[in-house]
């Protein structure tokens, strides 16, 4: 970012807004003190102001500066072990909010909830498959989950061959893979979600998402859930344990609930973005979507 020119543009835009506010305040004061004089001057020419094109450019430059100063790569907070999200609370106003629309704020919430579900699924898989985090040499379950979702690694890990997205997900279900399958699954699911959101965690007026990528991410989540339930090793045993049936016959479908949330988040947001940007989505046949991952 070129700070001198950006700050100069912000200063000019702020000066124009401040000048307009002062003129309005002056006119209101004149109207209160001398109504007759105000009516006589109502038709007089107002003070000159920058041309419309210049005002628009100044406003865009100011918003771009605010967005550029606020943007940082970070992984949002995740769901606790219980799976319950903390209730939404008040948030202090930030200067970057001036460069956001309501949809931009909603996109950030969808992303936060999606990453929370991905992390929770990883944690739940480790609890059902503790041998995996021990196999990878992590000190504990929490250490394995924390490393997988640590933003400083940018989803790149040598033990996975730096695979991300669907490449890492496929690695988790390869029978010959000798590494930590849960780690590969968590990294693949989390990075795939980030890819669908353009690898951003904050969104502003000038940002544009691709609804097709969000739709494809929803279908890929269905594929991941299907592979998790059906993949077997040479002896016919599940590669990873997930849903189960308790001794009393009650089904544990907590994995399915989190997968369902992930699918709903991406499908709903894909429709919103498609209508907002007047773009169409190429739908796929449901049976085909369960057999292979779609590109992002």
N, C-alpha and C positions, 0 to 999 in steps of 0.2 A: 504493500500500500504506500502511495506517495503522500506522506502526511501533510506537507505544506499546502499542496493544492487542495487536498480533501478538506482540511480544516478551513481553508479560505472559502470553499463552496458552502460548508456548513455555516460559517459565519455570515455569508451573504444571505443564505436562506433564512437564518435566524433573524438577521436585521430586517428583512422584508416583512416577516411575520410580526416582529415587534413593532415596526412602523405602522402596520395596519391596525394593530391593537391600540396604539396610541391615538391614531386618527379616530377610531371608533369611540374611544373614551372621551376624546375632545368633543365630538359631535353630540354625544349623550349629555355631557355637561352643559353644552350650549343650549340644547333643547330644554333642559330643566330650568336654567337661569333666565333665558329669554326666548320663549316659544315663538314670538312674532319674528324676531330676527332669524331664528332657525329656519322658519318657513321661507323667508326671503332668500336665504343662502342655500336652500335645499337644491335648487337647480344649478348652482354654480359648479364649475368644473372642479373635480377633486384633484388632489396632488398627483403628479405623475408617478407611475409605478412601472416596474420592469415589464417588458412585453410578456405575453402569455407563454410563448415558447421558452423564454429565458427563465421565467418562474418555474415552469415544469422541470427544466433541466436542473435548476438549483435544488428543487425538492427531491428529485431522484438522486442527486449527488449526496444530499444530506442523509437520505434513507440508506443509501449504499454504505456510507461511512459508518452509520450506526450498526448496520448488519455486519460489516467487516470487523469492527472493533469487538463485537460481542461473540463472534463465532469461535468456538473451541470444540475440539473433539473430546467427548466424554461419554461414558456409558451411564445411562440413568439408573436410579435406584431400583432395586429388584424386590420381588415379593419375599416375605419371610417364609419360614419352613411350613407354616400352616397353610399357605396358599392364599390367605386373605390379604387383600391390598389395604394399606393404610388409608383412612378416610382423607379426602382432599381438604386441604387447609388454605388459609390466606397466603398470598405471595406478594412480596414487595414489588412495586412497579420498577422496571428497569428501562433504561434509555432504549435498549434494543427492541422493546415492545412497540415503539413507534413505527418500526419497520415490519410489523407482523399483522396479518389479518386473522380473523377468527379461525379460518381454516388452517392457517399455519400453526396456530396454537393447538388445534385439534390433532393435526398430524403428529406433533411432538408427543401428545398424550398417547396416541395409538402406538407410536414407536416404543415409548416407555413401557406400556403394558405388554407389548409383544416381547421385548427383551426380558421383562420380568417372568413371563410364562416360559420362555426358552431356558432361562436360568433355573427356574423351579423344576422344570422337566429334567434337567441335567442332575440336579440334586436328588430328585426322587429316583432316577435311574441308578445313581451311586448307592442309594440306600438299599435298593433291591439287588444290586450287583457289586458288593463291596470289594470283590476280588479285583475289579478293574482299577480302582485308584491305587490299590496296593501294588498291582502289576506295573504301574507307571512310575512307582517310586515316590509318590507324593506322601507327605507326612500325615495327612488326614483327608477326609472327605471335603471339608471346607477349603483346605489348601488347593485341592484339585479344581473345585468349582471356581474359586477366586482367581486362579491362574488362567483358566479358560476364558473368563470374562474380564480380564484385566486389560484396559484399553492400551496400555503401553506396548503390548505385543501385537496389536493391530491384527489379531486373528492369525498370526503367522507362527507356526511351531515346527521346529526341525523334526520332531518325532512323527509328525504327520506329513512330512515332505512339503511343508508350507502350503498344504492344501486348505482351501477355504470353500464355503458355500456347499453346493451339491457334491463337489469333489470329495470334501471331508465326510459328508454324509454317506457317500458310496463306500468310502474306506471303512466306515464303522460296520458295514454289513458284508464285507468280503471275508469268506471263511478262512482264508489263509492269513489274514491280518493278525499279527501277534501282539499288537500294542493295546492301549487302553481304548476300548470301543466306546465307552461312555464319553470320554474326553473328545474323541473324534466326532461323536454325535452332537455334543453340546457346542463345540466350535463350529461345526458345519451349520447347525440350525441358527445360532446367533449371527454368524457372518452372512448367511443367506438373507436373513431379515435386513441386516444393514445394507446389503447390496440392493435390495428392493427399494430402500429409502435413499439411494444415491450415496451411501456411506456418510450421511450427515446425521447429526443429532439435534440441530437447530434449523429452523426454516423461516424464510423471510419473503417479502413481497415478490422479489424477482426469482425465487426458486421455483422450479417446476418438477413435479414427480411424474413418472411414467406409469399410468394405471395398468398397463400390460404386465409390468414387472411385479406389481402388487398382486395381480391376479395369478401370475405364474408362481409367486411365492406361496399363495394359498394352496394351489394344486401340489406344489412340492411338499408342503407340510402334510397333505393327505398321503402322498407317496411314502414319506418318512414314517408316518404312523402305521401304514400298512406293512412296510418292511420290518418295523419293530415287532409287529405281532406275528409275522409269518416266517422270518428268516431263521434257518436251522443250520446246525453244523452237520458233519458227516454221520454222527450217531443219532441225528434226529432231534437233538436238544436245542432249545431256543438260544440264539447267540446272545441275546439280552433278555432278562426277565422284566416284565412291565405289569400289565393288568393280571390279576389272579382271582381265584375263587377261594374264599375262606372256608374253614371246616364246617361252618354253619350254612354254607351254600350261598352266602352273600357275595355278590360280585364287587370287586374293587375297580371302579372305573375312573379313578382320579386322573390317570394319564389321559384318558379319552376326553375328559372335561377340559384339560389344559390345551390339548390339541384342538378341540373345538373352538376354544377362545381364539387361538392363533389364526385359525382359518377364517373365523368371523371378522376379526380385526382387518385382515388384508382384503377380504372380499368387500366389506362395507366401504373401506377407504378407497379401494379401486373404483367403485361406482361413483363415489363423491368426486374424486379427481377427474374421472372421465367426463362427468357432466359439467364440471367447472371448466375444463379445457376443451370441451366439445370434441373429444377423441373417442374412438371406438375400441372395444376390446375383442380380441380373437379368442372365442371360447373353444375348448377342446372337448372331445367325447369323454364322458366320465370314465368308461372302462379303460381307455387308452391312458388317461391321466394317472391311473394307479400303477402303471407298469414302468414308467420312466420319468426321470426328473426333467423339468422344462428349463430352458436357458433363461438367464436374467440379464 
